[in-house]
Amino acid sequence: MKQTSSGVVQAVPLLALILLTINLRPALTSVGPLLEDIRASVGMSATTAGVLNSLPLLAFAVFSPLAQFARRFGMERTLATVMALVALGILLRSQGSVAALFAGSVMLAGGIAVGNVLMPGLIKRDYPARLQGVTAIYAMAMGLASAVAAGLAVPFSHWLPGGWNTALAVWAIPAVAAALFWLPLAIRSGGQGGRPRVAAPAAVWRSALAWQVTFFMGLQSLVFYVAIGWFPAIMQDAGYSADAAGFMMTFFQILSLLFGFSTSLFLKRTRDQRLVVVLASLTATLPVIGLMLFPGLAYLWMGLLGLGSGACFVLAMSFIGLRSANAYDAASLSMMSQSIGYLLASTGPFIFGFLHDLTHGWQVPLAMLPVIGIVQAAVGYGAGRNRTV
């Protein structure tokens, strides 16, 4: 945001938000459908692959506080730099070695982490009167990009020279495009004004409501990243082809996108989200029981999981704005909920892979998800109260 000569505050264009948003997930969701090819190519165990899946989430937790650079350099400059880092990380990760996979994942996830933290505060700052509507657009753009990346991962590995390496590298293109689009905004801003205070004050860390928002963010993220990281491998072990498994994840994410958007419209008419957050949390996890017992109905279970997952994501992002009184509090709550929440979420893919190696099957790791869903519903019930931190 920039101060004009007349004193009128000019918001960051909505198109700029959308271009940035569509780069916050494809670099992550394109890995799951290709994971078996990657493991075979570089010789990784399921546990090591679980670490690779968890690494971006751990990086989210570690690098989220770097969003404070926006105070010094300005929001626009920081976000333009974020997109450049994402592009470089994607290209490094696609080089083909285990070291490049891990180093590139850390780099791109560091950029995404800062973008994740700043976006809710930016929306609260520039579109306070349209908070839920713009949040819905943000969630819809992110979900659509996520679904497209998952669905095209395996086809790209077949169509493009270079196999899985090129299929991962191709997502540097929209990241470069976003960086170039944000560059003029960064130059015009001059690093002045619109510097949100993103360091979480002590009051936020002492708030029970803030911790409930944080744990809800972390648990819903844990379930989502376990799904996109490991469910394609589960489907392939159940007899589905790699293409079918990738398409199933696209189906999961498209339904997640559509229902998430519907949830955002519904939230405009409610002041209290306790009932919807409990229903969403259980819908996002309990169908896993059906997947365990009747894998032949995988499309049904993945569809139900997608409905719940989409609602949970929109709720998690909306809580940051709804449970905060102003843009400063939103930025503080965003940093807290995403740094601690993603630290919690990072344990999921690793534990999932470890349990698979330990038990030589998927039943035990899958069984942990409904339990997580019950806990998520409980903390979500607290986060859904009509209060502010």
VOPAGU-2260 file (C-alpha; in pm, 1 decimal, decimal comma):
REM VOPAGU-2260
SITE   aa  ch    i         X         Y         Z
SITE  MET   A    0       0,0       0,0       0,0
SITE  LYS   A    1     122,6     345,4     -84,6
SITE  GLN   A    2      42,3     700,7      28,9
SITE  THR   A    3     -46,4     928,5    -260,9
SITE  SER   A    4      25,5    1301,1    -274,0
SITE  SER   A    5    -334,9    1372,0    -185,3
SITE  GLY   A    6    -309,3    1159,5     126,7
SITE  VAL   A    7    -536,8     887,3     -11,0
SITE  VAL   A    8    -420,7     535,3      65,4
SITE  GLN   A    9    -389,4     318,8    -244,9
SITE  ALA   A   10    -445,3     -53,8    -198,0
SITE  VAL   A   11    -235,3    -319,3    -363,1
SITE  PRO   A   12    -428,3    -428,8    -676,9
SITE  LEU   A   13    -633,0    -743,9    -634,3
SITE  LEU   A   14    -460,7    -895,6    -938,7
SITE  ALA   A   15    -125,9    -862,9    -761,0
SITE  LEU   A   16    -266,1   -1053,5    -463,5
SITE  ILE   A   17    -398,9   -1328,0    -688,4
SITE  LEU   A   18     -70,2   -1366,9    -879,4
SITE  LEU   A   19     116,9   -1403,6    -554,3
SITE  THR   A   20    -143,6   -1637,0    -408,8
SITE  ILE   A   21    -129,7   -1886,0    -696,0
SITE  ASN   A   22     238,9   -1943,1    -620,3
SITE  LEU   A   23     193,4   -2034,2    -254,5
SITE  ARG   A   24     100,0   -2401,3    -311,7
SITE  PRO   A   25     194,6   -2553,6    -653,5
SITE  ALA   A   26     560,9   -2601,1    -556,6
SITE  LEU   A   27     435,7   -2815,8    -268,2
SITE  THR   A   28     137,2   -3002,2    -411,7
SITE  SER   A   29     322,5   -3108,2    -727,0
SITE  VAL   A   30     555,9   -3331,4    -524,2
SITE  GLY   A   31     310,6   -3590,0    -387,2
SITE  PRO   A   32     201,2   -3746,3    -719,8
SITE  LEU   A   33     568,3   -3772,4    -822,2
SITE  LEU   A   34     699,6   -3898,2    -490,0
SITE  GLU   A   35     729,2   -4261,9    -592,1
SITE  ASP   A   36     924,1   -4162,8    -905,6
SITE  ILE   A   37    1147,0   -3935,1    -698,8
SITE  ARG   A   38    1210,6   -4209,1    -442,3
SITE  ALA   A   39    1299,7   -4459,4    -711,7
SITE  SER   A   40    1525,6   -4208,8    -888,0
SITE  VAL   A   41    1730,6   -4098,6    -586,0
SITE  GLY   A   42    1688,5   -4405,1    -362,2
SITE  MET   A   43    1493,6   -4260,5     -67,6
SITE  SER   A   44    1316,3   -4462,1     201,8
SITE  ALA   A   45     960,2   -4375,0     303,3
SITE  THR   A   46    1095,3   -4217,6     621,6
SITE  THR   A   47    1334,8   -3994,3     424,5
SITE  ALA   A   48    1054,4   -3906,2     185,0
SITE  GLY   A   49     844,1   -3817,6     489,4
SITE  VAL   A   50    1119,5   -3580,2     600,3
SITE  LEU   A   51    1115,7   -3424,9     251,3
SITE  ASN   A   52     738,2   -3380,9     275,5
SITE  SER   A   53     770,1   -3231,3     624,5
SITE  LEU   A   54    1059,7   -3002,1     540,6
SITE  PRO   A   55     853,6   -2723,2     378,4
SITE  LEU   A   56     622,8   -2715,5     680,1
SITE  LEU   A   57     918,5   -2701,7     917,9
SITE  ALA   A   58    1061,5   -2421,4     704,6
SITE  PHE   A   59     726,0   -2242,3     729,8
SITE  ALA   A   60     760,5   -2249,9    1107,8
SITE  VAL   A   61    1126,2   -2143,1    1111,7
SITE  PHE   A   62    1106,3   -1869,2     847,5
SITE  SER   A   63     765,9   -1716,3     927,0
SITE  PRO   A   64     924,1   -1459,4    1164,9
SITE  LEU   A   65    1122,0   -1325,7     867,1
SITE  ALA   A   66     797,9   -1155,1     766,2
SITE  GLN   A   67     918,3    -882,2    1004,0
SITE  PHE   A   68    1143,6    -764,8     719,3
SITE  ALA   A   69     827,7    -602,9     581,9
SITE  ARG   A   70     856,9    -346,1     862,5
SITE  ARG   A   71    1197,3    -234,1     737,7
SITE  PHE   A   72    1175,5    -280,2     362,3
SITE  GLY   A   73     801,8    -243,8     300,0
SITE  MET   A   74     535,5    -499,1     217,3
SITE  GLU   A   75     571,1    -470,4    -160,6
SITE  ARG   A   76     948,8    -507,8    -165,6
SITE  THR   A   77     933,1    -804,9      68,0
SITE  LEU   A   78     671,6    -986,8    -139,4
SITE  ALA   A   79     856,0    -925,3    -467,0
SITE  THR   A   80    1165,1   -1080,1    -305,8
SITE  VAL   A   81     955,4   -1369,8    -179,7
SITE  MET   A   82     850,9   -1461,8    -532,4
SITE  ALA   A   83    1211,4   -1450,4    -654,6
SITE  LEU   A   84    1315,4   -1686,2    -373,7
SITE  VAL   A   85    1033,0   -1926,3    -458,1
SITE  ALA   A   86    1141,1   -1937,0    -823,0
SITE  LEU   A   87    1506,2   -1997,7    -734,2
SITE  GLY   A   88    1413,5   -2267,5    -483,0
SITE  ILE   A   89    1198,1   -2449,8    -737,9
SITE  LEU   A   90    1481,6   -2451,3    -991,5
SITE  LEU   A   91    1736,4   -2571,2    -734,3
SITE  ARG   A   92    1508,6   -2851,3    -612,6
SITE  SER   A   93    1463,2   -2985,4    -965,0
SITE  GLN   A   94    1835,6   -3047,2   -1021,0
SITE  GLY   A   95    1799,5   -3414,6    -928,1
SITE  SER   A   96    2021,5   -3484,4    -626,5
SITE  VAL   A   97    1902,5   -3549,6    -272,4
SITE  ALA   A   98    2095,0   -3243,0    -151,2
SITE  ALA   A   99    1927,7   -3023,2    -414,9
SITE  LEU   A  100    1584,9   -3162,4    -325,0
SITE  PHE   A  101    1629,1   -3065,7      37,9
SITE  ALA   A  102    1808,9   -2733,0     -17,9
SITE  GLY   A  103    1561,1   -2619,0    -283,0
SITE  SER   A  104    1267,9   -2720,7     -65,5
SITE  VAL   A  105    1401,7   -2508,7     221,4
SITE  MET   A  106    1456,4   -2207,0      -5,8
SITE  LEU   A  107    1115,7   -2213,0    -173,1
SITE  ALA   A  108     938,4   -2287,6     154,0
SITE  GLY   A  109    1114,0   -1994,1     320,3
SITE  GLY   A  110     971,6   -1763,1      55,6
SITE  ILE   A  111     626,2   -1915,9      79,8
SITE  ALA   A  112     637,1   -1889,2     460,1
SITE  VAL   A  113     679,9   -1512,4     447,3
SITE  GLY   A  114     406,1   -1481,1     185,4
SITE  ASN   A  115     172,8   -1693,8     399,5
SITE  VAL   A  116     222,4   -1467,1     700,0
SITE  LEU   A  117     190,3   -1135,8     518,3
SITE  MET   A  118    -114,6   -1211,3     304,7
SITE  PRO   A  119    -384,9   -1208,0     578,9
SITE  GLY   A  120    -247,7    -882,7     720,8
SITE  LEU   A  121    -226,0    -733,4     371,4
SITE  ILE   A  122    -589,8    -823,2     303,4
SITE  LYS   A  123    -695,6    -682,2     640,9
SITE  ARG   A  124    -496,6    -365,0     567,4
SITE  ASP   A  125    -606,9    -295,8     209,5
SITE  TYR   A  126    -955,5    -452,6     198,7
SITE  PRO   A  127   -1101,3    -421,9     551,8
SITE  ALA   A  128   -1454,7    -371,2     422,8
SITE  ARG   A  129   -1428,7    -677,2     195,7
SITE  LEU   A  130   -1230,6    -902,1     429,4
SITE  GLN   A  131   -1428,0   -1223,8     385,6
SITE  GLY   A  132   -1486,0   -1173,6      13,7
SITE  VAL   A  133   -1118,9   -1111,0     -64,0
SITE  THR   A  134   -1020,1   -1396,8     169,4
SITE  ALA   A  135   -1253,5   -1618,5     -33,4
SITE  ILE   A  136   -1084,4   -1510,1    -357,6
SITE  TYR   A  137    -745,4   -1572,6    -195,3
SITE  ALA   A  138    -848,6   -1921,8     -83,5
SITE  MET   A  139   -1008,2   -2001,1    -419,9
SITE  ALA   A  140    -701,2   -1893,4    -618,7
SITE  MET   A  141    -471,9   -2090,3    -389,7
SITE  GLY   A  142    -691,8   -2399,6    -405,3
SITE  LEU   A  143    -726,0   -2388,9    -783,7
SITE  ALA   A  144    -351,2   -2352,4    -834,2
SITE  SER   A  145    -290,2   -2631,8    -585,5
SITE  ALA   A  146    -532,1   -2864,8    -764,6
SITE  VAL   A  147    -392,1   -2788,4   -1109,9
SITE  ALA   A  148     -37,4   -2854,6    -991,1
SITE  ALA   A  149    -132,2   -3190,3    -840,1
SITE  GLY   A  150    -328,1   -3296,1   -1147,7
SITE  LEU   A  151     -61,1   -3198,0   -1399,8
SITE  ALA   A  152     240,6   -3332,6   -1209,3
SITE  VAL   A  153     237,4   -3682,6   -1357,3
SITE  PRO   A  154     129,2   -3576,5   -1710,3
SITE  PHE   A  155     404,7   -3313,5   -1714,6
SITE  SER   A  156     659,0   -3579,8   -1617,7
SITE  HIS   A  157     546,6   -3777,7   -1925,4
SITE  TRP   A  158     504,8   -3490,6   -2171,5
SITE  LEU   A  159     809,7   -3279,9   -2089,8
SITE  PRO   A  160    1173,2   -3382,0   -2137,0
SITE  GLY   A  161    1346,7   -3449,1   -1807,7
SITE  GLY   A  162    1072,5   -3644,8   -1630,1
SITE  TRP   A  163     992,7   -3549,3   -1272,4
SITE  ASN   A  164    1271,0   -3291,3   -1264,0
SITE  THR   A  165    1107,3   -3079,5   -1534,2
SITE  ALA   A  166     761,1   -3143,2   -1392,2
SITE  LEU   A  167     877,2   -2974,1   -1071,3
SITE  ALA   A  168    1083,0   -2701,4   -1242,0
SITE  VAL   A  169     794,5   -2578,0   -1458,3
SITE  TRP   A  170     634,2   -2408,5   -1156,6
SITE  ALA   A  171     917,3   -2156,3   -1150,4
SITE  ILE   A  172     749,3   -1987,6   -1449,5
SITE  PRO   A  173     446,2   -1842,6   -1263,1
SITE  ALA   A  174     672,9   -1751,1    -970,9
SITE  VAL   A  175     897,2   -1545,4   -1202,2
SITE  ALA   A  176     588,4   -1385,3   -1358,2
SITE  ALA   A  177     459,0   -1284,2   -1014,4
SITE  ALA   A  178     798,9   -1143,6    -913,7
SITE  LEU   A  179     808,5    -930,2   -1228,3
SITE  PHE   A  180     452,8    -807,9   -1168,4
SITE  TRP   A  181     532,3    -710,0    -807,5
SITE  LEU   A  182     858,7    -538,6    -901,4
SITE  PRO   A  183     696,9    -207,1   -1014,5
SITE  LEU   A  184     484,0    -206,4    -698,0
SITE  ALA   A  185     800,7    -251,5    -493,6
SITE  ILE   A  186     977,0      31,6    -675,5
SITE  ARG   A  187     681,1     270,1    -639,3
SITE  SER   A  188     639,6     192,8    -270,3
SITE  GLY   A  189    1003,3     284,9    -205,3
SITE  GLY   A  190     986,3      70,1     106,8
SITE  GLN   A  191     781,0     344,6     273,1
SITE  GLY   A  192     448,5     313,2     445,2
SITE  GLY   A  193     222,2      14,3     486,3
SITE  ARG   A  194     471,3    -153,3     719,0
SITE  PRO   A  195     264,1    -383,0     934,9
SITE  ARG   A  196     387,0    -474,4    1278,5
SITE  VAL   A  197     419,7    -849,6    1237,8
SITE  ALA   A  198     605,9    -933,2    1555,8
SITE  ALA   A  199     351,5   -1101,2    1779,5
SITE  PRO   A  200     311,7    -901,9    2102,9
SITE  ALA   A  201     303,6   -1073,7    2440,4
SITE  ALA   A  202     -73,9   -1025,9    2462,9
SITE  VAL   A  203    -126,7   -1254,8    2164,1
SITE  TRP   A  204      94,5   -1528,7    2308,0
SITE  ARG   A  205     -99,0   -1509,6    2637,0
SITE  SER   A  206    -439,7   -1536,5    2466,3
SITE  ALA   A  207    -617,2   -1872,6    2489,7
SITE  LEU   A  208    -817,4   -1778,2    2180,8
SITE  ALA   A  209    -496,4   -1713,0    1984,1
SITE  TRP   A  210    -364,7   -2055,8    2082,3
SITE  GLN   A  211    -690,6   -2218,1    1973,1
SITE  VAL   A  212    -663,1   -2044,7    1634,1
SITE  THR   A  213    -299,4   -2156,9    1616,3
SITE  PHE   A  214    -368,9   -2521,7    1695,5
SITE  PHE   A  215    -660,7   -2528,6    1454,3
SITE  MET   A  216    -433,2   -2387,6    1183,1
SITE  GLY   A  217    -168,5   -2647,9    1260,4
SITE  LEU   A  218    -393,6   -2951,4    1276,5
SITE  GLN   A  219    -588,3   -2874,4     959,2
SITE  SER   A  220    -256,6   -2811,0     780,4
SITE  LEU   A  221    -115,1   -3139,7     913,0
SITE  VAL   A  222    -406,0   -3336,8     768,9
SITE  PHE   A  223    -391,3   -3153,6     435,4
SITE  TYR   A  224     -17,6   -3203,8     385,7
SITE  VAL   A  225     -34,7   -3568,5     485,7
SITE  ALA   A  226    -304,9   -3607,6     221,8
SITE  ILE   A  227    -121,1   -3435,8     -63,2
SITE  GLY   A  228     212,0   -3590,7      34,7
SITE  TRP   A  229     114,2   -3952,5      96,7
SITE  PHE   A  230    -231,9   -4026,6     -43,1
SITE  PRO   A  231    -107,1   -4064,2    -403,2
SITE  ALA   A  232     128,3   -4341,5    -283,7
SITE  ILE   A  233    -155,6   -4500,0     -85,2
SITE  MET   A  234    -377,8   -4500,1    -393,8
SITE  GLN   A  235    -105,1   -4658,3    -604,0
SITE  ASP   A  236     -54,2   -4931,4    -342,6
SITE  ALA   A  237    -431,5   -4987,6    -352,9
SITE  GLY   A  238    -407,4   -5062,9    -726,1
SITE  TYR   A  239    -469,9   -4725,0    -886,8
SITE  SER   A  240    -231,6   -4600,3   -1155,7
SITE  ALA   A  241      -6,8   -4299,5   -1097,4
SITE  ASP   A  242    -223,1   -4095,8   -1336,8
SITE  ALA   A  243    -540,4   -4200,3   -1154,9
SITE  ALA   A  244    -385,5   -4119,0    -816,7
SITE  GLY   A  245    -283,1   -3774,4    -942,4
SITE  PHE   A  246    -628,8   -3711,5   -1085,3
SITE  MET   A  247    -781,9   -3820,9    -754,6
SITE  MET   A  248    -578,5   -3558,1    -573,6
SITE  THR   A  249    -697,7   -3299,0    -824,3
SITE  PHE   A  250   -1054,7   -3411,4    -757,8
SITE  PHE   A  251    -988,9   -3380,5    -384,4
SITE  GLN   A  252    -852,9   -3028,6    -421,3
SITE  ILE   A  253   -1117,4   -2904,8    -667,0
SITE  LEU   A  254   -1392,3   -3009,9    -427,2
SITE  SER   A  255   -1190,5   -2851,5    -149,9
SITE  LEU   A  256   -1174,5   -2531,2    -353,4
SITE  LEU   A  257   -1545,8   -2522,6    -437,0
SITE  PHE   A  258   -1665,6   -2602,2     -88,2
SITE  GLY   A  259   -1412,2   -2365,2      63,9
SITE  PHE   A  260   -1552,7   -2084,6    -150,7
SITE  SER   A  261   -1908,0   -2179,3     -48,7
SITE  THR   A  262   -1801,3   -2178,7     315,1
SITE  SER   A  263   -1661,6   -1827,4     281,3
SITE  LEU   A  264   -1995,6   -1704,5     147,1
SITE  PHE   A  265   -2174,5   -1872,0     435,9
SITE  LEU   A  266   -1939,8   -1712,3     688,9
SITE  LYS   A  267   -2055,5   -1367,2     578,8
SITE  ARG   A  268   -2392,7   -1447,3     735,6
SITE  THR   A  269   -2262,8   -1579,9    1067,2
SITE  ARG   A  270   -2099,9   -1421,9    1369,1
SITE  ASP   A  271   -2017,9   -1750,5    1539,1
SITE  GLN   A  272   -1840,6   -2034,8    1357,3
SITE  ARG   A  273   -1842,5   -2306,8    1626,7
SITE  LEU   A  274   -2088,8   -2543,9    1462,6
SITE  VAL   A  275   -1944,0   -2517,7    1112,5
SITE  VAL   A  276   -1586,2   -2567,7    1234,4
SITE  VAL   A  277   -1676,9   -2888,6    1418,4
SITE  LEU   A  278   -1862,6   -3028,9    1117,2
SITE  ALA   A  279   -1580,4   -2930,6     882,3
SITE  SER   A  280   -1311,4   -3086,8    1103,3
SITE  LEU   A  281   -1491,5   -3419,1    1126,4
SITE  THR   A  282   -1572,0   -3424,7     753,9
SITE  ALA   A  283   -1204,8   -3359,7     675,0
SITE  THR   A  284   -1087,6   -3665,9     869,5
SITE  LEU   A  285   -1352,4   -3927,5     948,8
SITE  PRO   A  286   -1393,4   -4046,7     583,6
SITE  VAL   A  287   -1039,5   -4184,8     620,5
SITE  ILE   A  288   -1206,7   -4475,0     803,3
SITE  GLY   A  289   -1402,1   -4549,7     485,7
SITE  LEU   A  290   -1081,3   -4530,1     282,5
SITE  MET   A  291    -920,7   -4786,4     513,1
SITE  LEU   A  292   -1213,4   -5027,9     495,8
SITE  PHE   A  293   -1333,9   -4977,9     138,5
SITE  PRO   A  294   -1048,0   -4844,9     -79,3
SITE  GLY   A  295   -1245,5   -4929,9    -392,8
SITE  LEU   A  296   -1467,7   -4629,7    -310,7
SITE  ALA   A  297   -1168,1   -4397,4    -295,6
SITE  TYR   A  298   -1333,0   -4127,1    -507,7
SITE  LEU   A  299   -1620,2   -4103,2    -259,0
SITE  TRP   A  300   -1389,8   -4079,0      42,3
SITE  MET   A  301   -1156,8   -3831,6    -125,5
SITE  GLY   A  302   -1454,5   -3619,5    -225,7
SITE  LEU   A  303   -1579,6   -3603,3     133,4
SITE  LEU   A  304   -1230,4   -3529,5     260,2
SITE  GLY   A  305   -1204,0   -3249,9       4,3
SITE  LEU   A  306   -1527,6   -3090,1     123,8
SITE  GLY   A  307   -1408,9   -3082,5     482,4
SITE  SER   A  308   -1054,1   -2978,0     396,6
SITE  GLY   A  309   -1170,5   -2680,2     191,9
SITE  ALA   A  310   -1396,3   -2556,2     468,1
SITE  CYS   A  311   -1120,3   -2598,0     728,3
SITE  PHE   A  312    -868,4   -2400,1     526,1
SITE  VAL   A  313   -1104,9   -2107,8     472,6
SITE  LEU   A  314   -1197,0   -2113,9     840,7
SITE  ALA   A  315    -829,8   -2116,2     945,1
SITE  MET   A  316    -746,6   -1817,2     723,9
SITE  SER   A  317   -1067,0   -1631,6     815,0
SITE  PHE   A  318   -1003,6   -1675,6    1187,3
SITE  ILE   A  319    -687,3   -1463,9    1154,1
SITE  GLY   A  320    -896,4   -1165,4    1042,0
SITE  LEU   A  321   -1214,1   -1240,6    1236,3
SITE  ARG   A  322   -1039,1   -1294,8    1569,3
SITE  SER   A  323    -825,3    -978,0    1540,4
SITE  ALA   A  324    -933,5    -618,0    1591,3
SITE  ASN   A  325    -706,4    -451,4    1333,8
SITE  ALA   A  326    -438,5    -515,4    1071,1
SITE  TYR   A  327    -157,5    -507,1    1329,1
SITE  ASP   A  328    -324,2    -774,2    1543,2
SITE  ALA   A  329    -402,7    -974,3    1229,6
SITE  ALA   A  330     -34,8    -968,8    1129,0
SITE  SER   A  331      69,0   -1071,8    1480,7
SITE  LEU   A  332    -186,4   -1353,3    1497,0
SITE  SER   A  333     -90,4   -1461,1    1144,8
SITE  MET   A  334     275,2   -1494,3    1240,8
SITE  MET   A  335     195,4   -1683,0    1560,6
SITE  SER   A  336     -59,8   -1919,0    1408,5
SITE  GLN   A  337     149,1   -1997,3    1103,2
SITE  SER   A  338     488,6   -2032,4    1270,4
SITE  ILE   A  339     366,5   -2254,3    1554,9
SITE  GLY   A  340      89,4   -2411,5    1347,9
SITE  TYR   A  341     321,5   -2520,4    1068,0
SITE  LEU   A  342     575,1   -2647,7    1321,6
SITE  LEU   A  343     299,9   -2876,1    1446,6
SITE  ALA   A  344     194,4   -2964,3    1091,3
SITE  SER   A  345     551,7   -3055,4     993,8
SITE  THR   A  346     541,8   -3356,9    1222,9
SITE  GLY   A  347     256,0   -3514,8    1027,6
SITE  PRO   A  348     414,4   -3628,9     699,2
SITE  PHE   A  349     727,9   -3749,1     882,1
SITE  ILE   A  350     535,5   -3950,4    1142,8
SITE  PHE   A  351     309,2   -4086,5     869,1
SITE  GLY   A  352     607,6   -4213,3     668,0
SITE  PHE   A  353     781,3   -4346,4     979,7
SITE  LEU   A  354     472,0   -4542,8    1084,7
SITE  HIS   A  355     447,5   -4686,3     733,3
SITE  ASP   A  356     808,7   -4807,3     749,6
SITE  LEU   A  357     754,2   -4940,2    1101,3
SITE  THR   A  358     432,7   -5132,4    1028,5
SITE  HIS   A  359     491,5   -5203,5     656,3
SITE  GLY   A  360     141,9   -5081,8     577,1
SITE  TRP   A  361     -88,6   -4781,3     567,9
SITE  GLN   A  362    -357,4   -4877,9     819,9
SITE  VAL   A  363    -181,2   -4755,7    1134,5
SITE  PRO   A  364     -74,2   -4416,9     995,4
SITE  LEU   A  365    -419,6   -4364,4     842,9
SITE  ALA   A  366    -583,1   -4444,8    1176,9
SITE  MET   A  367    -415,7   -4142,6    1337,9
SITE  LEU   A  368    -605,9   -3897,5    1115,2
SITE  PRO   A  369    -957,3   -3945,5    1262,3
SITE  VAL   A  370    -808,9   -3901,3    1610,6
SITE  ILE   A  371    -648,4   -3576,0    1498,1
SITE  GLY   A  372    -983,5   -3471,0    1353,2
SITE  ILE   A  373   -1155,3   -3501,6    1691,7
SITE  VAL   A  374    -887,1   -3288,5    1858,8
SITE  GLN   A  375    -910,7   -3038,5    1572,4
SITE  ALA   A  376   -1286,4   -3012,0    1619,3
SITE  ALA   A  377   -1237,3   -2939,5    1989,7
SITE  VAL   A  378    -986,1   -2656,0    1943,2
SITE  GLY   A  379   -1184,4   -2527,2    1644,2
SITE  TYR   A  380   -1490,7   -2498,4    1866,8
SITE  GLY   A  381   -1294,5   -2257,3    2084,8
SITE  ALA   A  382   -1152,5   -2067,0    1786,6
SITE  GLY   A  383   -1501,9   -2026,4    1641,6
SITE  ARG   A  384   -1627,9   -1805,7    1925,6
SITE  ASN   A  385   -1719,1   -1449,5    1833,3
SITE  ARG   A  386   -1431,3   -1282,6    2017,5
SITE  THR   A  387   -1105,7   -1106,4    1939,1
SITE  VAL   A  388    -762,8   -1158,0    2090,9
